[in-house]
Amino acid sequence: MIPLGFYLVVSAILFSIGAYGFLIKRNIITLFMCIELMLNAVNLSFVAFARYYALLDGQVFVFFVMAVAAAEAAVGLGIIVALFRNRQTLNVDETNLMKW
């Protein structure tokens, strides 16, 4: 059996990669993928803790997080497509919809 620490290290690495990409990249699609990577890293740690403590609470919580992530993906991709049709760019710095 693989120790809990290994799962947590992999989860921390995935979350760090997602956070780094979210802070550095300027493409909306890349930001979207980094958010999904961070959500999956958190899901991995929930499942690892649930397996370690032999409880189903973490796995149930992962199910709800995945449902929210799927809804976020559908709404987010719709917004990205609409933004690209209006602005012809996916660069965050060039999309200034809230400015006058």
Phi and psi in radians as a Rosetta constraint file:
Dihedral C 1 N 2 CA 2 C 2 CIRCULARHARMONIC -1.405 0.35
Dihedral N 2 CA 2 C 2 N 3 CIRCULARHARMONIC 2.322 0.35
Dihedral C 2 N 3 CA 3 C 3 CIRCULARHARMONIC -1.156 0.35
Dihedral N 3 CA 3 C 3 N 4 CIRCULARHARMONIC 2.748 0.35
Dihedral C 3 N 4 CA 4 C 4 CIRCULARHARMONIC -1.087 0.35
Dihedral N 4 CA 4 C 4 N 5 CIRCULARHARMONIC -0.605 0.35
Dihedral C 4 N 5 CA 5 C 5 CIRCULARHARMONIC -1.047 0.35
Dihedral N 5 CA 5 C 5 N 6 CIRCULARHARMONIC -0.615 0.35
Dihedral C 5 N 6 CA 6 C 6 CIRCULARHARMONIC -1.123 0.35
Dihedral N 6 CA 6 C 6 N 7 CIRCULARHARMONIC -0.750 0.35
Dihedral C 6 N 7 CA 7 C 7 CIRCULARHARMONIC -1.107 0.35
Dihedral N 7 CA 7 C 7 N 8 CIRCULARHARMONIC -0.696 0.35
Dihedral C 7 N 8 CA 8 C 8 CIRCULARHARMONIC -1.202 0.35
Dihedral N 8 CA 8 C 8 N 9 CIRCULARHARMONIC -0.602 0.35
Dihedral C 8 N 9 CA 9 C 9 CIRCULARHARMONIC -1.157 0.35
Dihedral N 9 CA 9 C 9 N 10 CIRCULARHARMONIC -0.780 0.35
Dihedral C 9 N 10 CA 10 C 10 CIRCULARHARMONIC -1.094 0.35
Dihedral N 10 CA 10 C 10 N 11 CIRCULARHARMONIC -0.716 0.35
Dihedral C 10 N 11 CA 11 C 11 CIRCULARHARMONIC -1.114 0.35
Dihedral N 11 CA 11 C 11 N 12 CIRCULARHARMONIC -0.731 0.35
Dihedral C 11 N 12 CA 12 C 12 CIRCULARHARMONIC -1.146 0.35
Dihedral N 12 CA 12 C 12 N 13 CIRCULARHARMONIC -0.674 0.35
Dihedral C 12 N 13 CA 13 C 13 CIRCULARHARMONIC -1.136 0.35
Dihedral N 13 CA 13 C 13 N 14 CIRCULARHARMONIC -0.793 0.35
Dihedral C 13 N 14 CA 14 C 14 CIRCULARHARMONIC -1.088 0.35
Dihedral N 14 CA 14 C 14 N 15 CIRCULARHARMONIC -0.746 0.35
Dihedral C 14 N 15 CA 15 C 15 CIRCULARHARMONIC -1.137 0.35
Dihedral N 15 CA 15 C 15 N 16 CIRCULARHARMONIC -0.684 0.35
Dihedral C 15 N 16 CA 16 C 16 CIRCULARHARMONIC -1.146 0.35
Dihedral N 16 CA 16 C 16 N 17 CIRCULARHARMONIC -0.703 0.35
Dihedral C 16 N 17 CA 17 C 17 CIRCULARHARMONIC -1.097 0.35
Dihedral N 17 CA 17 C 17 N 18 CIRCULARHARMONIC -0.749 0.35
Dihedral C 17 N 18 CA 18 C 18 CIRCULARHARMONIC -1.120 0.35
Dihedral N 18 CA 18 C 18 N 19 CIRCULARHARMONIC -0.759 0.35
Dihedral C 18 N 19 CA 19 C 19 CIRCULARHARMONIC -1.153 0.35
Dihedral N 19 CA 19 C 19 N 20 CIRCULARHARMONIC -0.718 0.35
Dihedral C 19 N 20 CA 20 C 20 CIRCULARHARMONIC -1.076 0.35
Dihedral N 20 CA 20 C 20 N 21 CIRCULARHARMONIC -0.807 0.35
Dihedral C 20 N 21 CA 21 C 21 CIRCULARHARMONIC -1.114 0.35
Dihedral N 21 CA 21 C 21 N 22 CIRCULARHARMONIC -0.652 0.35
Dihedral C 21 N 22 CA 22 C 22 CIRCULARHARMONIC -1.177 0.35
Dihedral N 22 CA 22 C 22 N 23 CIRCULARHARMONIC -0.638 0.35
Dihedral C 22 N 23 CA 23 C 23 CIRCULARHARMONIC -1.408 0.35
Dihedral N 23 CA 23 C 23 N 24 CIRCULARHARMONIC -0.463 0.35
Dihedral C 23 N 24 CA 24 C 24 CIRCULARHARMONIC -1.712 0.35
Dihedral N 24 CA 24 C 24 N 25 CIRCULARHARMONIC -0.738 0.35
Dihedral C 24 N 25 CA 25 C 25 CIRCULARHARMONIC -1.309 0.35
Dihedral N 25 CA 25 C 25 N 26 CIRCULARHARMONIC 2.717 0.35
Dihedral C 25 N 26 CA 26 C 26 CIRCULARHARMONIC -2.067 0.35
Dihedral N 26 CA 26 C 26 N 27 CIRCULARHARMONIC -0.035 0.35
Dihedral C 26 N 27 CA 27 C 27 CIRCULARHARMONIC -1.533 0.35
Dihedral N 27 CA 27 C 27 N 28 CIRCULARHARMONIC 2.314 0.35
Dihedral C 27 N 28 CA 28 C 28 CIRCULARHARMONIC -1.115 0.35
Dihedral N 28 CA 28 C 28 N 29 CIRCULARHARMONIC -0.670 0.35
Dihedral C 28 N 29 CA 29 C 29 CIRCULARHARMONIC -1.111 0.35
Dihedral N 29 CA 29 C 29 N 30 CIRCULARHARMONIC -0.714 0.35
Dihedral C 29 N 30 CA 30 C 30 CIRCULARHARMONIC -1.155 0.35
Dihedral N 30 CA 30 C 30 N 31 CIRCULARHARMONIC -0.708 0.35
Dihedral C 30 N 31 CA 31 C 31 CIRCULARHARMONIC -1.071 0.35
Dihedral N 31 CA 31 C 31 N 32 CIRCULARHARMONIC -0.718 0.35
Dihedral C 31 N 32 CA 32 C 32 CIRCULARHARMONIC -1.084 0.35
Dihedral N 32 CA 32 C 32 N 33 CIRCULARHARMONIC -0.772 0.35
Dihedral C 32 N 33 CA 33 C 33 CIRCULARHARMONIC -1.157 0.35
Dihedral N 33 CA 33 C 33 N 34 CIRCULARHARMONIC -0.611 0.35
Dihedral C 33 N 34 CA 34 C 34 CIRCULARHARMONIC -1.184 0.35
Dihedral N 34 CA 34 C 34 N 35 CIRCULARHARMONIC -0.648 0.35
Dihedral C 34 N 35 CA 35 C 35 CIRCULARHARMONIC -1.115 0.35
Dihedral N 35 CA 35 C 35 N 36 CIRCULARHARMONIC -0.743 0.35
Dihedral C 35 N 36 CA 36 C 36 CIRCULARHARMONIC -1.126 0.35
Dihedral N 36 CA 36 C 36 N 37 CIRCULARHARMONIC -0.644 0.35
Dihedral C 36 N 37 CA 37 C 37 CIRCULARHARMONIC -1.130 0.35
Dihedral N 37 CA 37 C 37 N 38 CIRCULARHARMONIC -0.705 0.35
Dihedral C 37 N 38 CA 38 C 38 CIRCULARHARMONIC -1.159 0.35
Dihedral N 38 CA 38 C 38 N 39 CIRCULARHARMONIC -0.687 0.35
Dihedral C 38 N 39 CA 39 C 39 CIRCULARHARMONIC -1.106 0.35
Dihedral N 39 CA 39 C 39 N 40 CIRCULARHARMONIC -0.700 0.35
Dihedral C 39 N 40 CA 40 C 40 CIRCULARHARMONIC -1.193 0.35
Dihedral N 40 CA 40 C 40 N 41 CIRCULARHARMONIC -0.574 0.35
Dihedral C 40 N 41 CA 41 C 41 CIRCULARHARMONIC -1.142 0.35
Dihedral N 41 CA 41 C 41 N 42 CIRCULARHARMONIC -0.726 0.35
Dihedral C 41 N 42 CA 42 C 42 CIRCULARHARMONIC -1.151 0.35
Dihedral N 42 CA 42 C 42 N 43 CIRCULARHARMONIC -0.693 0.35
Dihedral C 42 N 43 CA 43 C 43 CIRCULARHARMONIC -1.071 0.35
Dihedral N 43 CA 43 C 43 N 44 CIRCULARHARMONIC -0.687 0.35
Dihedral C 43 N 44 CA 44 C 44 CIRCULARHARMONIC -1.081 0.35
Dihedral N 44 CA 44 C 44 N 45 CIRCULARHARMONIC -0.740 0.35
Dihedral C 44 N 45 CA 45 C 45 CIRCULARHARMONIC -1.201 0.35
Dihedral N 45 CA 45 C 45 N 46 CIRCULARHARMONIC -0.634 0.35
Dihedral C 45 N 46 CA 46 C 46 CIRCULARHARMONIC -1.082 0.35
Dihedral N 46 CA 46 C 46 N 47 CIRCULARHARMONIC -0.784 0.35
Dihedral C 46 N 47 CA 47 C 47 CIRCULARHARMONIC -1.176 0.35
Dihedral N 47 CA 47 C 47 N 48 CIRCULARHARMONIC -0.653 0.35
Dihedral C 47 N 48 CA 48 C 48 CIRCULARHARMONIC -1.124 0.35
Dihedral N 48 CA 48 C 48 N 49 CIRCULARHARMONIC -0.767 0.35
Dihedral C 48 N 49 CA 49 C 49 CIRCULARHARMONIC -1.166 0.35
Dihedral N 49 CA 49 C 49 N 50 CIRCULARHARMONIC -0.673 0.35
Dihedral C 49 N 50 CA 50 C 50 CIRCULARHARMONIC -1.110 0.35
Dihedral N 50 CA 50 C 50 N 51 CIRCULARHARMONIC -0.698 0.35
Dihedral C 50 N 51 CA 51 C 51 CIRCULARHARMONIC -1.209 0.35
Dihedral N 51 CA 51 C 51 N 52 CIRCULARHARMONIC -0.679 0.35
Dihedral C 51 N 52 CA 52 C 52 CIRCULARHARMONIC -1.161 0.35
Dihedral N 52 CA 52 C 52 N 53 CIRCULARHARMONIC -0.720 0.35
Dihedral C 52 N 53 CA 53 C 53 CIRCULARHARMONIC -1.638 0.35
Dihedral N 53 CA 53 C 53 N 54 CIRCULARHARMONIC 0.039 0.35
Dihedral C 53 N 54 CA 54 C 54 CIRCULARHARMONIC 0.993 0.35
Dihedral N 54 CA 54 C 54 N 55 CIRCULARHARMONIC 0.742 0.35
Dihedral C 54 N 55 CA 55 C 55 CIRCULARHARMONIC -2.099 0.35
Dihedral N 55 CA 55 C 55 N 56 CIRCULARHARMONIC 2.703 0.35
Dihedral C 55 N 56 CA 56 C 56 CIRCULARHARMONIC -1.675 0.35
Dihedral N 56 CA 56 C 56 N 57 CIRCULARHARMONIC -0.035 0.35
Dihedral C 56 N 57 CA 57 C 57 CIRCULARHARMONIC -1.049 0.35
Dihedral N 57 CA 57 C 57 N 58 CIRCULARHARMONIC -0.776 0.35
Dihedral C 57 N 58 CA 58 C 58 CIRCULARHARMONIC -1.138 0.35
Dihedral N 58 CA 58 C 58 N 59 CIRCULARHARMONIC -0.661 0.35
Dihedral C 58 N 59 CA 59 C 59 CIRCULARHARMONIC -1.236 0.35
Dihedral N 59 CA 59 C 59 N 60 CIRCULARHARMONIC -0.614 0.35
Dihedral C 59 N 60 CA 60 C 60 CIRCULARHARMONIC -1.163 0.35
Dihedral N 60 CA 60 C 60 N 61 CIRCULARHARMONIC -0.714 0.35
Dihedral C 60 N 61 CA 61 C 61 CIRCULARHARMONIC -1.124 0.35
Dihedral N 61 CA 61 C 61 N 62 CIRCULARHARMONIC -0.649 0.35
Dihedral C 61 N 62 CA 62 C 62 CIRCULARHARMONIC -1.096 0.35
Dihedral N 62 CA 62 C 62 N 63 CIRCULARHARMONIC -0.674 0.35
Dihedral C 62 N 63 CA 63 C 63 CIRCULARHARMONIC -1.034 0.35
Dihedral N 63 CA 63 C 63 N 64 CIRCULARHARMONIC -0.765 0.35
Dihedral C 63 N 64 CA 64 C 64 CIRCULARHARMONIC -1.211 0.35
Dihedral N 64 CA 64 C 64 N 65 CIRCULARHARMONIC -0.660 0.35
Dihedral C 64 N 65 CA 65 C 65 CIRCULARHARMONIC -1.114 0.35
Dihedral N 65 CA 65 C 65 N 66 CIRCULARHARMONIC -0.691 0.35
Dihedral C 65 N 66 CA 66 C 66 CIRCULARHARMONIC -1.167 0.35
Dihedral N 66 CA 66 C 66 N 67 CIRCULARHARMONIC -0.620 0.35
Dihedral C 66 N 67 CA 67 C 67 CIRCULARHARMONIC -1.153 0.35
Dihedral N 67 CA 67 C 67 N 68 CIRCULARHARMONIC -0.745 0.35
Dihedral C 67 N 68 CA 68 C 68 CIRCULARHARMONIC -1.156 0.35
Dihedral N 68 CA 68 C 68 N 69 CIRCULARHARMONIC -0.681 0.35
Dihedral C 68 N 69 CA 69 C 69 CIRCULARHARMONIC -1.140 0.35
Dihedral N 69 CA 69 C 69 N 70 CIRCULARHARMONIC -0.636 0.35
Dihedral C 69 N 70 CA 70 C 70 CIRCULARHARMONIC -1.178 0.35
Dihedral N 70 CA 70 C 70 N 71 CIRCULARHARMONIC -0.724 0.35
Dihedral C 70 N 71 CA 71 C 71 CIRCULARHARMONIC -1.150 0.35
Dihedral N 71 CA 71 C 71 N 72 CIRCULARHARMONIC -0.698 0.35
Dihedral C 71 N 72 CA 72 C 72 CIRCULARHARMONIC -1.120 0.35
Dihedral N 72 CA 72 C 72 N 73 CIRCULARHARMONIC -0.654 0.35
Dihedral C 72 N 73 CA 73 C 73 CIRCULARHARMONIC -1.149 0.35
Dihedral N 73 CA 73 C 73 N 74 CIRCULARHARMONIC -0.734 0.35
Dihedral C 73 N 74 CA 74 C 74 CIRCULARHARMONIC -1.147 0.35
Dihedral N 74 CA 74 C 74 N 75 CIRCULARHARMONIC -0.835 0.35
Dihedral C 74 N 75 CA 75 C 75 CIRCULARHARMONIC -1.203 0.35
Dihedral N 75 CA 75 C 75 N 76 CIRCULARHARMONIC -0.748 0.35
Dihedral C 75 N 76 CA 76 C 76 CIRCULARHARMONIC -1.096 0.35
Dihedral N 76 CA 76 C 76 N 77 CIRCULARHARMONIC -0.761 0.35
Dihedral C 76 N 77 CA 77 C 77 CIRCULARHARMONIC -1.166 0.35
Dihedral N 77 CA 77 C 77 N 78 CIRCULARHARMONIC -0.598 0.35
Dihedral C 77 N 78 CA 78 C 78 CIRCULARHARMONIC -1.104 0.35
Dihedral N 78 CA 78 C 78 N 79 CIRCULARHARMONIC -0.741 0.35
Dihedral C 78 N 79 CA 79 C 79 CIRCULARHARMONIC -1.150 0.35
Dihedral N 79 CA 79 C 79 N 80 CIRCULARHARMONIC -0.688 0.35
Dihedral C 79 N 80 CA 80 C 80 CIRCULARHARMONIC -1.136 0.35
Dihedral N 80 CA 80 C 80 N 81 CIRCULARHARMONIC -0.743 0.35
Dihedral C 80 N 81 CA 81 C 81 CIRCULARHARMONIC -1.111 0.35
Dihedral N 81 CA 81 C 81 N 82 CIRCULARHARMONIC -0.768 0.35
Dihedral C 81 N 82 CA 82 C 82 CIRCULARHARMONIC -1.113 0.35
Dihedral N 82 CA 82 C 82 N 83 CIRCULARHARMONIC -0.690 0.35
Dihedral C 82 N 83 CA 83 C 83 CIRCULARHARMONIC -1.139 0.35
Dihedral N 83 CA 83 C 83 N 84 CIRCULARHARMONIC -0.727 0.35
Dihedral C 83 N 84 CA 84 C 84 CIRCULARHARMONIC -1.156 0.35
Dihedral N 84 CA 84 C 84 N 85 CIRCULARHARMONIC -0.658 0.35
Dihedral C 84 N 85 CA 85 C 85 CIRCULARHARMONIC -1.151 0.35
Dihedral N 85 CA 85 C 85 N 86 CIRCULARHARMONIC -0.599 0.35
Dihedral C 85 N 86 CA 86 C 86 CIRCULARHARMONIC -1.462 0.35
Dihedral N 86 CA 86 C 86 N 87 CIRCULARHARMONIC -0.693 0.35
Dihedral C 86 N 87 CA 87 C 87 CIRCULARHARMONIC -1.834 0.35
Dihedral N 87 CA 87 C 87 N 88 CIRCULARHARMONIC -0.256 0.35
Dihedral C 87 N 88 CA 88 C 88 CIRCULARHARMONIC 1.052 0.35
Dihedral N 88 CA 88 C 88 N 89 CIRCULARHARMONIC 0.471 0.35
Dihedral C 88 N 89 CA 89 C 89 CIRCULARHARMONIC -2.629 0.35
Dihedral N 89 CA 89 C 89 N 90 CIRCULARHARMONIC 2.715 0.35
Dihedral C 89 N 90 CA 90 C 90 CIRCULARHARMONIC -2.058 0.35
Dihedral N 90 CA 90 C 90 N 91 CIRCULARHARMONIC 0.222 0.35
Dihedral C 90 N 91 CA 91 C 91 CIRCULARHARMONIC -1.422 0.35
Dihedral N 91 CA 91 C 91 N 92 CIRCULARHARMONIC 2.277 0.35
Dihedral C 91 N 92 CA 92 C 92 CIRCULARHARMONIC -1.139 0.35
Dihedral N 92 CA 92 C 92 N 93 CIRCULARHARMONIC -0.634 0.35
Dihedral C 92 N 93 CA 93 C 93 CIRCULARHARMONIC -1.186 0.35
Dihedral N 93 CA 93 C 93 N 94 CIRCULARHARMONIC -0.441 0.35
Dihedral C 93 N 94 CA 94 C 94 CIRCULARHARMONIC -1.631 0.35
Dihedral N 94 CA 94 C 94 N 95 CIRCULARHARMONIC -0.142 0.35
Dihedral C 94 N 95 CA 95 C 95 CIRCULARHARMONIC -1.699 0.35
Dihedral N 95 CA 95 C 95 N 96 CIRCULARHARMONIC 1.665 0.35
Dihedral C 95 N 96 CA 96 C 96 CIRCULARHARMONIC -2.012 0.35
Dihedral N 96 CA 96 C 96 N 97 CIRCULARHARMONIC 1.116 0.35
Dihedral C 96 N 97 CA 97 C 97 CIRCULARHARMONIC -1.232 0.35
Dihedral N 97 CA 97 C 97 N 98 CIRCULARHARMONIC -0.491 0.35
Dihedral C 97 N 98 CA 98 C 98 CIRCULARHARMONIC -1.546 0.35
Dihedral N 98 CA 98 C 98 N 99 CIRCULARHARMONIC -0.145 0.35
Dihedral C 98 N 99 CA 99 C 99 CIRCULARHARMONIC -1.477 0.35
Dihedral N 99 CA 99 C 99 N 100 CIRCULARHARMONIC 2.682 0.35
